Amino acid sequence: MSDEIAENGTVNGDVPEIELIIKASTIDGRRKGACLFCQEYFMDLYLLAELKTISLKVTTVDMQKPPPDFRTNFEATHPPILIDNGLAILENEKIERHIMKSVPGGHNLFVQDKEVASLIENLYSKLKLVLVRKDEQKSAALRAHLGRIDALLERRNTRFLTGDTMCCFDCELMPRLQHIRVAGKYFVDFEIPTTFRALWRYMYHMYQLDAFTQSCPADQDIINHYKLQQALKMKKHEELETPTFTTSIPIDVSELNE
């Protein structure tokens, strides 16, 4: 296929190996790309691999030049693709359902919380409007939405969205927050307000987790993801840059009430 970039867990008779095929970087065609769904399922499965219920293999595929065996097996299908015991699951909703119902331990990640589900549902569409329209009204709407997430985290006073252990909603939200942070700053100088202390505390805890850092694309790949959508080209020096990962916290971590 292409580059295998992560493996977590050991294969034995009791632990099934799950392979997740994800989009590769649109810059070098090898490292992790900036596909939100790819990172979301990578995080879900990484958590299960840490619990030793599965062994995880993650493979990147350069969709600008997909290898012949990928085209033969999957035709025009784009990652993420999950492979479980020879069975390929190709659509996002089906992948999610398979992790929940068929992957050992997966059901523990999928908690019911209508408030959280509705709160994070339309966040990403607001980022896309900000990047397309580039006006303060859209930025204000995104800021207000983040403020509602901050308020929920402040009210619940938990480490993660639904409690003190991670769930599927965290794997959905945090990659989107990273895109908002990196792409928002680059294209429209948008910043998550430092007054959203509960949100920054949440991001601080997420930045400490291997499930996030191992699955997170480089800043350059997030930026290029949106440049391609806007038919812009990366500058040559940007393509040659050493990958960077924005994980700093702009407020005093010691005051975040860990």
C-alpha positions as CSV (number, residue, x, y, z in Angstrom):
1,M,0.0,0.0,0.0
2,S,1.9,3.0,1.3
3,D,3.7,4.2,4.4
4,E,2.8,2.5,7.7
5,I,3.0,5.3,10.2
6,A,1.8,3.8,13.5
7,E,1.4,0.5,15.2
8,N,0.1,0.2,18.7
9,G,-0.4,-3.1,20.5
10,T,0.8,-6.6,19.9
11,V,-0.8,-9.2,17.8
12,N,-1.7,-12.4,19.5
13,G,-4.5,-15.0,19.3
14,D,-6.8,-13.0,21.5
15,V,-6.3,-9.5,20.1
16,P,-7.6,-8.7,16.6
17,E,-5.6,-6.5,14.3
18,I,-7.5,-3.5,12.9
19,E,-6.0,-1.6,10.0
20,L,-7.0,2.0,9.4
21,I,-6.1,3.5,6.0
22,I,-5.9,7.3,6.1
23,K,-5.1,10.1,3.7
24,A,-1.4,11.0,3.5
25,S,-0.1,14.5,3.5
26,T,-0.8,16.5,0.4
27,I,2.7,18.0,0.8
28,D,5.0,14.9,1.0
29,G,2.5,12.0,0.3
30,R,3.9,10.1,3.3
31,R,3.1,11.5,6.7
32,K,-0.4,11.9,8.1
33,G,-2.8,14.1,6.2
34,A,-5.3,16.6,7.5
35,C,-8.5,14.6,7.0
36,L,-10.7,15.2,10.0
37,F,-12.5,11.8,9.9
38,C,-9.2,10.0,9.5
39,Q,-7.9,11.6,12.7
40,E,-11.2,11.0,14.5
41,Y,-11.2,7.2,13.8
42,F,-7.4,7.1,14.4
43,M,-8.0,8.5,17.9
44,D,-10.9,6.1,18.6
45,L,-8.9,3.1,17.6
46,Y,-5.7,4.3,19.3
47,L,-7.6,4.5,22.6
48,L,-8.7,0.9,22.2
49,A,-5.2,-0.2,21.3
50,E,-4.0,1.4,24.5
51,L,-6.5,-0.7,26.4
52,K,-5.1,-3.8,24.6
53,T,-8.5,-4.8,23.1
54,I,-7.1,-4.5,19.6
55,S,-3.8,-4.1,17.8
56,L,-3.8,-1.1,15.5
57,K,-2.0,-0.6,12.2
58,V,-2.3,2.7,10.5
59,T,-1.4,3.1,6.8
60,T,-1.2,6.4,4.8
61,V,-2.1,6.6,1.1
62,D,-1.2,9.4,-1.2
63,M,-4.5,10.1,-2.9
64,Q,-2.8,12.3,-5.5
65,K,-0.9,9.2,-6.6
66,P,-2.6,6.2,-5.2
67,P,-0.7,3.0,-5.6
68,P,-2.0,0.4,-8.1
69,D,-3.0,-2.1,-5.3
70,F,-5.1,0.6,-3.6
71,R,-6.9,1.5,-6.9
72,T,-7.5,-2.2,-7.6
73,N,-9.0,-2.9,-4.1
74,F,-10.9,0.3,-3.5
75,E,-11.3,2.0,-6.9
76,A,-12.3,5.6,-6.3
77,T,-13.0,5.3,-2.6
78,H,-11.2,7.8,-0.4
79,P,-9.9,7.1,3.1
80,P,-10.6,6.6,5.9
81,I,-11.0,2.9,5.3
82,L,-11.1,0.4,8.1
83,I,-10.1,-3.2,7.6
84,D,-11.1,-5.8,10.1
85,N,-10.2,-9.5,9.5
86,G,-10.2,-8.9,5.7
87,L,-13.5,-7.0,5.7
88,A,-13.2,-3.4,4.4
89,I,-15.5,-0.8,5.7
90,L,-15.6,2.2,3.4
91,E,-18.1,4.8,4.5
92,N,-17.7,7.1,7.6
93,E,-21.0,6.2,9.2
94,K,-20.4,2.5,8.6
95,I,-16.9,2.8,10.1
96,E,-18.3,4.5,13.2
97,R,-21.0,1.9,13.6
98,H,-18.4,-0.9,13.1
99,I,-16.1,0.5,15.8
100,M,-19.1,0.8,18.2
101,K,-20.7,-2.6,17.5
102,S,-18.0,-4.9,16.3
103,V,-14.5,-3.7,17.5
104,P,-13.7,-5.1,21.0
105,G,-14.2,-2.3,23.6
106,G,-15.6,0.1,21.0
107,H,-19.0,0.4,22.6
108,N,-17.4,2.0,25.7
109,L,-16.3,5.0,23.5
110,F,-19.8,5.8,22.3
111,V,-21.7,7.4,25.1
112,Q,-25.1,9.0,24.9
113,D,-25.1,12.8,25.5
114,K,-27.5,14.8,23.4
115,E,-26.3,18.2,24.8
116,V,-22.7,17.5,23.7
117,A,-23.7,16.0,20.4
118,S,-25.8,19.0,19.4
119,L,-23.2,21.5,20.7
120,I,-20.3,20.2,18.6
121,E,-22.4,19.2,15.5
122,N,-22.1,22.4,13.5
123,L,-18.8,23.8,14.8
124,Y,-16.8,22.8,11.7
125,S,-19.3,24.4,9.2
126,K,-18.7,27.7,11.0
127,L,-14.9,27.4,10.5
128,K,-15.5,26.8,6.8
129,L,-17.7,29.9,6.5
130,V,-15.0,31.9,8.2
131,L,-12.4,30.7,5.7
132,V,-14.6,31.3,2.7
133,R,-16.2,34.7,3.7
134,K,-13.3,36.1,5.7
135,D,-15.6,38.6,7.5
136,E,-15.9,39.5,11.2
137,Q,-19.6,38.4,11.3
138,K,-18.6,34.8,10.6
139,S,-15.7,35.0,12.9
140,A,-18.0,36.2,15.7
141,A,-20.4,33.3,15.1
142,L,-17.5,30.8,15.4
143,R,-16.2,32.6,18.5
144,A,-19.7,32.5,20.1
145,H,-20.0,28.7,19.3
146,L,-16.6,28.1,21.0
147,G,-17.9,30.2,23.9
148,R,-20.8,27.8,24.3
149,I,-18.4,24.8,24.4
150,D,-16.3,26.7,27.0
151,A,-19.4,27.3,29.1
152,L,-20.4,23.6,29.0
153,L,-16.9,22.6,30.1
154,E,-16.9,25.2,32.8
155,R,-20.3,24.0,34.1
156,R,-19.4,20.3,34.1
157,N,-15.9,20.8,35.4
158,T,-14.7,17.5,33.9
159,R,-11.5,16.7,32.1
160,F,-13.2,15.7,28.9
161,L,-16.6,16.5,27.4
162,T,-18.7,13.9,29.1
163,G,-16.6,13.0,32.1
164,D,-13.0,12.2,33.2
165,T,-12.5,9.6,30.5
166,M,-12.4,10.2,26.8
167,C,-15.2,9.3,24.5
168,C,-16.1,9.5,20.8
169,F,-17.2,13.2,21.2
170,D,-13.6,14.1,22.2
171,C,-12.2,12.3,19.2
172,E,-14.6,14.3,17.1
173,L,-14.1,17.7,18.7
174,M,-10.4,18.0,19.3
175,P,-9.2,17.6,15.6
176,R,-11.8,20.3,14.7
177,L,-10.4,22.6,17.4
178,Q,-6.9,22.1,16.0
179,H,-8.1,23.0,12.5
180,I,-9.8,26.1,13.9
181,R,-6.6,27.0,15.8
182,V,-4.1,26.5,12.9
183,A,-6.1,27.4,9.8
184,G,-8.1,30.2,11.5
185,K,-4.9,31.9,12.6
186,Y,-3.2,31.4,9.2
187,F,-6.0,32.6,6.9
188,V,-7.9,35.2,8.9
189,D,-5.9,35.8,12.1
190,F,-8.6,34.1,14.1
191,E,-7.6,33.1,17.7
192,I,-9.5,31.2,20.4
193,P,-10.0,33.8,23.1
194,T,-7.8,33.4,26.2
195,T,-10.9,34.1,28.3
196,F,-12.2,30.7,27.3
197,R,-10.2,29.2,30.1
198,A,-12.2,25.9,30.4
199,L,-11.8,25.3,26.7
200,W,-8.0,25.9,26.9
201,R,-7.8,23.6,30.0
202,Y,-9.6,21.0,27.9
203,M,-7.2,21.5,25.0
204,Y,-4.2,21.3,27.4
205,H,-5.3,17.9,28.6
206,M,-5.9,16.7,25.1
207,Y,-2.4,17.8,24.0
208,Q,-1.0,15.5,26.7
209,L,-2.5,12.4,25.2
210,D,-0.8,10.1,22.8
211,A,-4.1,9.4,21.1
212,F,-4.1,13.0,19.9
213,T,-0.4,13.7,19.3
214,Q,0.2,10.5,17.4
215,S,-2.8,11.2,15.1
216,C,-2.4,14.9,14.7
217,P,-1.3,16.3,11.3
218,A,1.4,18.9,11.0
219,D,0.3,22.6,10.9
220,Q,1.6,22.8,7.3
221,D,-0.7,19.9,6.3
222,I,-3.8,21.5,7.9
223,I,-3.0,24.8,6.1
224,N,-2.4,23.1,2.8
225,H,-5.7,21.2,3.2
226,Y,-7.6,24.5,3.0
227,K,-5.3,26.0,0.4
228,L,-6.2,23.2,-1.9
229,Q,-9.9,23.8,-1.2
230,Q,-9.4,27.5,-2.2
231,A,-7.3,26.6,-5.3
232,L,-4.2,28.2,-3.7
233,K,-0.7,26.8,-4.0
234,M,1.8,26.2,-1.2
235,K,4.9,28.3,-1.5
236,K,8.0,26.3,-2.1
237,H,9.6,27.2,1.2
238,E,6.4,26.1,3.0
239,E,6.6,22.7,1.3
240,L,10.2,22.3,2.5
241,E,9.6,23.4,6.0
242,T,10.2,21.0,8.9
243,P,6.7,20.0,10.1
244,T,5.5,21.9,13.1
245,F,2.7,21.1,15.6
246,T,1.0,23.9,17.5
247,T,0.3,22.5,21.0
248,S,1.2,25.5,23.1
249,I,-1.3,27.0,25.6
250,P,-1.5,30.8,25.7
251,I,-2.5,31.0,29.3
252,D,-0.7,30.0,32.5
253,V,-1.0,26.2,32.8
254,S,-0.4,26.3,36.5
255,E,-3.7,28.2,36.9
256,L,-5.8,25.6,35.0
257,N,-6.9,23.6,38.0
258,E,-5.7,20.2,36.7
